[in-house]
Amino acid sequence: MSKPQSDADRRKQISVRGIAEVGNVTEVKKNFNRHLHYTLVKDRNVSTLRDYYFALANTVKDNMVGRWIRTQQHYYEKDPKRVYYLSLEYYMGRSLTNTMINLGIQSECEEAMYQLGLDIENLEEMEEDAGLGNGGLGRLAACFLDSMATLGLAAYGYGIRYEYGIFAQKIKNGEQVEEPDDWLRYGNPWEKARPEFMLPVNFYGRVIDTPEGKKWVDTQRVFAMPYDNPIPGYNNNHVNTLRLWSAKSPIDFNLKFFNDGDYIQAVLDRNLAENISRVLYPNDNFFEGKELRLKQEYFMCAATLQDIIRRYKASKFGSREAVRNTFDHFPDKIIYHINFLHMENVKKKFPDDLDRMRRMSMVEEDGEKRINMAHLSIVGSHAVNGVAAIHSQILKDSLFHDFYEMEPQKFQNKTNGITPRRWLLLCNPGLSDLIAEKIGDEWPVHLDQLVALKKWAKDPNFQRNVARVKQENKLKLAAILEKDYGVKINPSSMFDIQVKRIHEYKRQLLNCLHIITLYNRIKKDPTANFTPRTIMIGGKAAPGYYVAKQIIKLICAVGNVVNNDPIVGDKLKVIFLENYRVTLAEKIMPAADLSEQISTAGTEASGTGNMKFQLNGALTIGTLDGANVEMAEEMGLDNIFIFGMTVDEVEALKKKGYNAYDYYNANPEVKQVIDQIQGGFFSPGNPNEFKNIADILLKYDHYYLLADYEAYIKAQDLVSKTYQNHAKWLEMSINNIASSGKFSSDRTIAEYAREIWGVEPTWEKLPAPEDQPQN
Ligand code: IMP
């Protein structure tokens, strides 16, 4: 256990983020001890850090339960329009600190633990990440849940309670190795199982005609068991529900075997049914055409729809007789009929345009008949949106152009966002306090207010304070990295960071080309002026994505050469950050100087990591892709390092024909870099190891790395130069923070609510429930 912080530090921290009331602190201690005794059945002689974590988590949960029940009763009393968010991924991370913050009891808990001789940070570290997601999409769902609760929406998340979340990434001998994520091993204090509300989901079987109509028979039945997870809003006494389904075998599963007397085999086979919720598919941005994946999708939808309809019928509006029976004709629409009606509409608007009809059909006829799910979704939805302005434009201009021409009013934009509670208040208390001193404490729910910080962008005092907080955060990260990787880090070097899933389109390889270029420059002239950098790259590769795994291998191999070259010294260090996940992101974002957002223009729908860096004062080097475009608009081009081809330029290059050798032959620096990769400079034991990477770059590159190389290197040179001008860098950093208001997921959710869902956000608090059981 680390030494608790000094009294002076603690008092200072607590004074800015609310004073802990003595009575509340006593109450927390009492409940904590009660849980240690009655729930954990331990005394302090034998309690482990994990026991203390569980005791605190249960204490915090007790504080939330009254609000949770009260919120759900409130929804039944008021009967507002419900919002249902269905997703196969929720990348929640940890819940303890977030819950304390949103309930406004963080100071009390900190003080109580301190008085008990415990450092709350050590307890927080015991919590497993709920890693039920891969990357941006899953984390977006988690940020949206936080915002929907904070905006008082009667919202419910529905998904799958995977027994194994995203794999843990280990780097062994410079290569990714996957380990299963057994996150439920010690139990999950936040969830509440509801076996009494289990619902049946049927698979396979056949449809027969009976005198009463069609009947689905001979199905294989699985039960969906709900687990409810509380989603507290920020400081508004709302607690919404995330309901996750777990597959449960029916008692009579494999009845045939029972009857044959093979009782043991029948019990063992119950696993087969329960495999549906066993594990998250570890692919990001990739269609998985597996039967088990389809089963997961159907399992979640079938269980969720039953639950929604059940709640609808139980609600004040839905329980009225006239409304109850409106589902009678629900099963009449089968898919070919929907397509027939859709084709009639297309014909009406565009007579005699047979090619358009073929393009827009939901049924693809070339080769084996397949249903185009995207087309079905567009036709079935009353609104369709992209997740950043540029993405929405691409949907209208190219991907769904025919559908846009047919129903232009359907197409909208909703630029993604992130929750400022987790991504500033929780992860960066130092910066949060600084901001609160200047503009008060409403910014966590009105992030637009950050714009007021602009007037202090050049203020030497404020700059000094922002620099101090950044330096403290960098030292903290450096200490973690030194402990975990044994690498000595120069804390005055620029922390240049690219963390995201490893994908060719995200171009971690381009970053790698820059690293090698810097290395070659140092070697060529070790005495030249150089801005020291610690370049960190982190992210998981899908286990079956060979090229992504090779990219990790190359980064590690380059790091091996660079980090062990005495001529390089502490000018340049390369670190591959192992097992990037929500919890590591919370430590990285506050410590970053430079954020790398360098995907090929037109490939990243939005990105949300870019916003987390910006909110924490890192400057961005990036392409005009995804939400980078709007970030640049918000802060102005003076505050961001934009480089490279635009979407139109990429399209033009594609049309003209891309020949990587043109760039290779024209630029001696890139030629040297590629030759080194090709020739085994970074893999002396196996000179052919990275030949395939060089081959991709020169012959099969769909992401045009060499076409953007020169512009990228020039932009990086400007970054290095700017970093040496401390005051200028800090001014830009403050302008970044001040311009990040737009990227709160509260703004995103308020737009969805008003413009698509037809519900109105509210900042009104529910009355705080008395601390007594509700009934
Ligand atoms: P659900 O939304 O139907 O899943 O129920 C969630 C919670 O809402 C229940 O556990 C109750 O606390 C509350 N609830 C359910 N039905 C009613 C009702 O008719 N009036 C008030 N509250 C209710």
Boltz pocket constraint, residues with backbone or C-beta under 6 A from the ligand:
constraints:
  - pocket:
      binder: B
      contacts: [[A, 69], [A, 72], [A, 73], [A, 74], [A, 76], [A, 77], [A, 311], [A, 314]]
      max_distance: 6.0
